[in-house]
Amino acid sequence: MPDDLFEVSPRYLAASPLSDHHAHLAALADSHDWALTADEETATVASPCGRIVLRHDHAAEGRGPHLVITAHTGPGAPARWRADIAGNVPVELVTALTKTITTALESDPDHLVYDIAAEPEGLIALPFTADRWEVLDTWGLTVLHSRDGLAAVRNRPPDSPSPPLQEDPDVAWHLLAAHPSGALWAVSFTHAVPTFVVASALQQTLSPKPAVRPAGIARHPALAPLITARPLTTNPAPATTRRPHQPPGATHSPRAR
C-alpha cells in the first residue's frame, strides 16, 4: 500500500479547493472529448450532443454555486433539470456525479435528460449507518443529520407543505456540510434530476468510507480538529446499506421522490 496516501474521515469533511473542481472539468473534457471553453472568469464543458453542460465560475464566493450542471433537450434549449454545487465539495462527489452522467449519456440518454428509464427504477439504496446518521421526517420534509451535527441531507417532495429548500420550490434535494466557523459546501438537485444521478451524490455524502488523499493535499484550516487523517494501510471496511427515509427498525421503504 502506498505510504504517501492518507485516509480522511468523515468523508463529507474531506474538503476540496475549487481549483480541484476546475481541474476535474478539464480532465473530463479531455478524456471524453467534450467541448471546453474558458476565459478568466468561467469554464464551460459541454457534451458533444450539447445536452449536458457544466459551467464553472472561478470567482463564485459565499453560498452561491460555482459549478452548475444542467440537462437540455439540445444545444441552446432551456434546462430540464439542474444541479448546483457550492463551496469546497469533496472532489470525489463531483467525480461520482460526472461519471454517472457520462455513463448514462452513452447508455441511456433519454433516461438522463428526460428521466425516462428503459426499465422502472427501484428505491435508492444509501450507505448510511445508524451510529453516524439520524433520520427525521417532519412536516413534509425528510432530513438525515450526521450525529456530529456537521452534515445533513434534506429531501422535499414537490407537494410538501414545508418551506422550499434554498428558497426554490424546484429544489428536491439539498446536501450540505458545515464547520463551527460556517458553511463548507452544499449541493442541490431540482425535482427532474433522475434518481440515479442524485443517488451518486448521496452515496458519496453518506458513505462511512474515508476519502483517500495524497499526504500533501491542502486542507481547510477550520477542519483540523474535526477530521481524522491517518496513513492508508488497509482498505476501508465495506459500507452498511440502508434505504432512504427508513430509520433503523422501520419496515417501510418510501420512494426518494
N, C-alpha and C positions, 0 to 999 in steps of 0.2 A: 504494500500500500504506500502511495507517495507520502513523504514526510513533510511536504510543503502545503498540504491541504488541511483545512480546519472545518469542523462541524459547527454551525452556528444555530443556536436554538434559543427561543422558539423561532420557527421558520418565518412567521409573519413579521418579526422584527429584524430580519436579515435585509436591512435597507440597502437599496442600490441608488447610486447617483444618477441624475438624468443623462449624463454622458454615456452610461451603460445602455440606456434605452435607445439613445441615438445610434450607438454602435451596433446594437442589435438590428435596428431597421436597415442599416447599410448592409449588414450581413444577409438579412432576409432578401433584400433586393438582388444581391449578388448571387445567392445560392438558388433562387427561384426565378431569376430573370424577370423580376418585377421592375417597373419603371420608377426610378428615384430622381426627384427634382429637389434641389435645395438651394437656399441662399443663406444670408447671415442670420435670418430670423426663424425660418421654418425649414422642415424637411418633410416631403410627402412621398410615400411609397404606394403605388397603385398596381393591382394585379393586371396581367396582360389583357384580360377581358374588361377591365375598368369597373368591375362590380364591387371590389373591396378596396378601400382607401384608408391608409393610416397617415395621419398628419401630426407631426411633432413640432411643438412651438418651443424654441430654445429659450425664450425669455419668460415663459409662464412662471408665475410665482404664486404663493399662497395656496388657497383651496381650489382654485380653478384648474381644470385639466390641462396637462401639457401634451398628452397623447390622446387623440380621438380616433377610434376605429368605426367606420361606417360601411354599411352594405347598401348597394344600389342595384336597380334592375339593369342598368347600363351606364356608360360614361355620361356624366352630367345630369343623371336623373336624381330626384330627391332621395334622401336617405330613408331606407325602410326601417333600419334599426341602428343603434349607436351604443358604443361602449366608451366611457370616459375614464381616463387614467390620470390621477393627480398625485403629486408628491413622489417620495422615494420608494415606489413599489418594488419589491424584490424582483430582480430581472428574471428569475425562474418563473414567476407568474406571467410576465409578459411573454416569455418564450413559450409557455404552455398554451397561451391564447393564440399566438401566431401559428404555432404548429398545428393546433386543432383547426384553425381557419384554412390554412393552406392545404391540409389533407382533405378537408371537406370540399373545398373548391374544386379539387381534382376528381373526387369520388362521387359527390352528390351536390352539385352547386345549387340546385333548386331548394334542397333542404337548408343549405346555409343562408341563402338570400331570402327565400320566401317562408322558411320554416315549414316546408312541406317534405315530410320524410317518405322514402320509399317503403319503409316499414314503420309501424307505430312505435313511438318511443316509450320506454319504461320509466320508472321513477329514477331520480338521480341518487346514486349511491355515494355517500360522502364519508371520507375517512376522518371522523372525529371521535374522541373518546370522552366518556362522562367525567373523567377526572380532570380534563382540560377545558371542557366547554359546558355551559349551561344553556338550556333551551327554554325560551319563554314564548308563549302565544297569548297575545293580549290585543283586544280591540282591533282585530283585522290585520295584525302585524306579527310576523314570526321573527324572533331575534335570537341569535346564538351569540352569547357573550363568552369570551375567554375568561377562565377563572382568575387570571391575574388582572383583569379589568383593562387590558391594553388593546384588545381587538374585538371586533363584532362583525356579524353578518346579519343583514336585515332584508326581509322579503315582504313586499307589499303587493297583494293581488290587485288587479285592476278595479275590482268592485269594493275594495276595502274602505271602511269609514274613517280610517286613520289618516292623519295629515300626510300629504305627499312626501316622499323621500327626496331630499335635496331640493325641496320646493318645486318639484317637477312631477306632475301626475303620471308621466310616461315612464318614470323610473320604477322598475320592478325589484331590482336587487341593488343593495349598497353594501360594499365590503370596505372595512377601514381598520386602521391601526393607529395608535397614538402613543405618546410617551408623556411623562409628567410636565414637560415644557410645551406640549402642544401636539397638533396633528402630525402624523408621519406619512401616511399615504391613504388613498381612497380609490376605489374602482366602482363604477356604477354601470348597470345594464338596463336598457329600455325593455318594455314588455315583449317586443317582437324578436328579441335575440333568442335564437334556438337554445333549447335546454342544454344540449351537449356543449355549446360554447360557454355558457355560464358555468357548467359543471367543471370545466377545465380550470377555471379560476378558483372556484370553491374548493376543489380538491387541493390546490396548492396552499390556500389560506388555512384550511382546517387540518392539513396533514401534520401528524406529530413528528414526522421525519425532519431532522435538521437539514438546513441548506449547507451544501459543501462549497466552500470558497477558498481561493488562494490565501496563503498566510498574510500577504502584504496588502490585502484589499482594504480600501478606505472604509471606515465605519462611522456611522452617525455618532457624534460625541455624546449626545444625550442618552445613548443606549448602553453605554459601557456597563453600568450596574444592573441592567435588565436582561442581558443576554449571557449565554454561556458559549464560549468558543474554546474548543479543545481539538488537539491534533486528531486527524482521521486515522483510526487504527482498525476499525471493524465496520462492516456495513450496518446502517441503521436498521432497527427492528421493523418488521412489516407493520403497516397501519391496521387498526381495527376499523371495520366499516360499519357505519350505521346509516340509516336513511334520514333525509332532511325532515324537519318538523316532527320528529319522533323521539321524545325524551326517553331515557333509559326506563325500561319496563313497560313502555307503551306498546300497544298491539296494532295501532293503525299506521298507515303509510300514505299520508296525503300527497298529492302531486305538488311539484315545485311551483307551478303556475296555475 
